[in-house]
């Protein structure tokens, strides 16, 4: 298993799969979308832009947590499914 850090913090969601991008690739993709282009040639794939969504990596993390049933309380903390929030409790030291 590799422990290399990656600079790919954006992804294109296309018909059920993700292609991860660096910030520079994401900016180039955004410019291409704004220019009205219909196609994106990336990493050997030719994608129809109208079927693509350009998203930040944390959007994927949030969607995955929600899919597993986790939820975020009003204090900004994630809780597992069926967990109760005590962040507003005067007895909570967290």
Buried (B, 14 or more C-beta within 10 A) or exposed (E): EEEEEEEBEBBBBBEEEBBBBEEEBBEBBEEBBEEEEEEBEBEEEEBEBEEBEBBEBEBBEBEEBEEEEBBEBEEEEEBEEEEEBBEEEEEEEE
